[in-house]
Amino acid sequence: MRSLDASALLALIQGEPGADIVARRISDALLSTVNYAEVIGTLARRSGSPENARAAVAAFPLRIVDFDAETAYRAGALEPVTRREGLSLGDRACLALAERHGVPALTADRSWAAAGARLGIAVELIR
């Protein structure tokens, strides 16, 4: 099981480098609703169709997990600790979900490696 960052899912959907790694790990992946919103927004902006964006995500066997109060608290608490890496709310939502479920976070963002190591959250890079 992995917590997917928007960058990882977008790499898979758009056939970018690292898509093969994401494809091998998506069968039991978790996706925060925050990261889901990021993916839908990116795909809808590019295609002009939120419905097509939703269908693209729905084609994969992943579990979309609500961004609940406890995960939101943890994502907020991670802000000062990850400030030097410049992690966004979406980035921190993915890390908080990974931490909560005790699974690695899967991302294309290399800056996460240092933050993950400091926080004790496993981070797997797709490229």
Contacts in CASP RR format, 6 or more apart in sequence:
PFRMAT RR
TARGET T0000
AUTHOR 0000-0000-0000
METHOD contacts of the structure
MODEL  1
MRSLDASALLALIQGEPGADIVARRISDALLSTVNYAEVIGTLARRSGSP
ENARAAVAAFPLRIVDFDAETAYRAGALEPVTRREGLSLGDRACLALAER
HGVPALTADRSWAAAGARLGIAVELIR
1 28 0 8 1.000
1 29 0 8 1.000
1 30 0 8 1.000
1 101 0 8 1.000
1 103 0 8 1.000
2 25 0 8 1.000
2 28 0 8 1.000
2 29 0 8 1.000
2 30 0 8 1.000
2 98 0 8 1.000
2 103 0 8 1.000
2 104 0 8 1.000
2 105 0 8 1.000
2 106 0 8 1.000
2 124 0 8 1.000
3 29 0 8 1.000
3 30 0 8 1.000
3 31 0 8 1.000
3 32 0 8 1.000
3 94 0 8 1.000
3 95 0 8 1.000
3 97 0 8 1.000
3 98 0 8 1.000
3 101 0 8 1.000
3 103 0 8 1.000
3 104 0 8 1.000
3 105 0 8 1.000
3 106 0 8 1.000
4 22 0 8 1.000
4 26 0 8 1.000
4 29 0 8 1.000
4 30 0 8 1.000
4 31 0 8 1.000
4 35 0 8 1.000
4 62 0 8 1.000
4 94 0 8 1.000
4 105 0 8 1.000
4 106 0 8 1.000
5 35 0 8 1.000
5 90 0 8 1.000
5 91 0 8 1.000
5 94 0 8 1.000
5 105 0 8 1.000
5 106 0 8 1.000
5 107 0 8 1.000
5 108 0 8 1.000
5 109 0 8 1.000
5 112 0 8 1.000
6 35 0 8 1.000
6 38 0 8 1.000
6 39 0 8 1.000
6 42 0 8 1.000
6 90 0 8 1.000
6 94 0 8 1.000
7 107 0 8 1.000
7 108 0 8 1.000
7 109 0 8 1.000
7 126 0 8 1.000
8 22 0 8 1.000
8 106 0 8 1.000
8 107 0 8 1.000
8 108 0 8 1.000
8 126 0 8 1.000
9 22 0 8 1.000
9 31 0 8 1.000
9 35 0 8 1.000
9 39 0 8 1.000
9 57 0 8 1.000
9 60 0 8 1.000
9 62 0 8 1.000
10 16 0 8 1.000
10 39 0 8 1.000
10 42 0 8 1.000
10 43 0 8 1.000
11 17 0 8 1.000
11 18 0 8 1.000
11 19 0 8 1.000
11 22 0 8 1.000
11 108 0 8 1.000
11 126 0 8 1.000
11 127 0 8 1.000
12 18 0 8 1.000
12 19 0 8 1.000
12 22 0 8 1.000
12 23 0 8 1.000
12 26 0 8 1.000
12 60 0 8 1.000
13 39 0 8 1.000
13 43 0 8 1.000
13 56 0 8 1.000
13 57 0 8 1.000
16 108 0 8 1.000
17 126 0 8 1.000
17 127 0 8 1.000
18 108 0 8 1.000
18 126 0 8 1.000
18 127 0 8 1.000
19 126 0 8 1.000
21 106 0 8 1.000
21 124 0 8 1.000
21 126 0 8 1.000
21 127 0 8 1.000
22 106 0 8 1.000
22 126 0 8 1.000
25 106 0 8 1.000
25 124 0 8 1.000
26 60 0 8 1.000
26 61 0 8 1.000
26 62 0 8 1.000
27 61 0 8 1.000
28 61 0 8 1.000
28 62 0 8 1.000
28 63 0 8 1.000
29 60 0 8 1.000
29 61 0 8 1.000
29 62 0 8 1.000
29 63 0 8 1.000
29 106 0 8 1.000
30 62 0 8 1.000
30 63 0 8 1.000
30 65 0 8 1.000
30 97 0 8 1.000
30 98 0 8 1.000
30 101 0 8 1.000
30 103 0 8 1.000
31 39 0 8 1.000
31 57 0 8 1.000
31 62 0 8 1.000
31 63 0 8 1.000
31 64 0 8 1.000
31 65 0 8 1.000
32 64 0 8 1.000
32 65 0 8 1.000
32 67 0 8 1.000
32 71 0 8 1.000
32 90 0 8 1.000
32 93 0 8 1.000
32 94 0 8 1.000
32 96 0 8 1.000
32 97 0 8 1.000
33 64 0 8 1.000
33 65 0 8 1.000
33 66 0 8 1.000
33 67 0 8 1.000
34 67 0 8 1.000
34 75 0 8 1.000
34 89 0 8 1.000
34 90 0 8 1.000
34 93 0 8 1.000
34 94 0 8 1.000
35 90 0 8 1.000
35 93 0 8 1.000
35 94 0 8 1.000
36 57 0 8 1.000
36 64 0 8 1.000
38 90 0 8 1.000
39 53 0 8 1.000
39 57 0 8 1.000
40 50 0 8 1.000
40 53 0 8 1.000
40 54 0 8 1.000
40 57 0 8 1.000
41 50 0 8 1.000
41 53 0 8 1.000
42 53 0 8 1.000
43 52 0 8 1.000
43 53 0 8 1.000
43 56 0 8 1.000
43 57 0 8 1.000
44 50 0 8 1.000
44 52 0 8 1.000
44 53 0 8 1.000
47 53 0 8 1.000
65 71 0 8 1.000
65 97 0 8 1.000
67 75 0 8 1.000
67 93 0 8 1.000
70 100 0 8 1.000
71 93 0 8 1.000
71 96 0 8 1.000
71 97 0 8 1.000
71 100 0 8 1.000
72 93 0 8 1.000
72 96 0 8 1.000
74 96 0 8 1.000
74 99 0 8 1.000
74 100 0 8 1.000
75 89 0 8 1.000
75 90 0 8 1.000
75 92 0 8 1.000
75 93 0 8 1.000
75 95 0 8 1.000
75 96 0 8 1.000
76 89 0 8 1.000
76 92 0 8 1.000
76 96 0 8 1.000
78 87 0 8 1.000
78 92 0 8 1.000
78 95 0 8 1.000
78 96 0 8 1.000
78 119 0 8 1.000
79 87 0 8 1.000
79 92 0 8 1.000
81 115 0 8 1.000
81 118 0 8 1.000
81 119 0 8 1.000
82 91 0 8 1.000
82 92 0 8 1.000
82 95 0 8 1.000
82 115 0 8 1.000
82 119 0 8 1.000
85 111 0 8 1.000
85 112 0 8 1.000
85 114 0 8 1.000
85 115 0 8 1.000
86 111 0 8 1.000
87 95 0 8 1.000
87 111 0 8 1.000
87 112 0 8 1.000
87 115 0 8 1.000
91 107 0 8 1.000
91 109 0 8 1.000
91 112 0 8 1.000
94 105 0 8 1.000
94 107 0 8 1.000
95 105 0 8 1.000
95 112 0 8 1.000
95 115 0 8 1.000
95 116 0 8 1.000
95 119 0 8 1.000
95 121 0 8 1.000
95 123 0 8 1.000
97 105 0 8 1.000
98 104 0 8 1.000
98 105 0 8 1.000
98 121 0 8 1.000
98 122 0 8 1.000
98 123 0 8 1.000
99 119 0 8 1.000
99 121 0 8 1.000
103 122 0 8 1.000
104 121 0 8 1.000
104 122 0 8 1.000
104 123 0 8 1.000
104 124 0 8 1.000
105 112 0 8 1.000
105 116 0 8 1.000
105 121 0 8 1.000
105 122 0 8 1.000
105 123 0 8 1.000
105 124 0 8 1.000
106 124 0 8 1.000
106 126 0 8 1.000
107 123 0 8 1.000
107 124 0 8 1.000
107 125 0 8 1.000
107 126 0 8 1.000
108 125 0 8 1.000
108 126 0 8 1.000
108 127 0 8 1.000
109 125 0 8 1.000
110 125 0 8 1.000
112 123 0 8 1.000
112 125 0 8 1.000
113 123 0 8 1.000
113 125 0 8 1.000
115 121 0 8 1.000
115 123 0 8 1.000
116 122 0 8 1.000
116 123 0 8 1.000
117 123 0 8 1.000
END
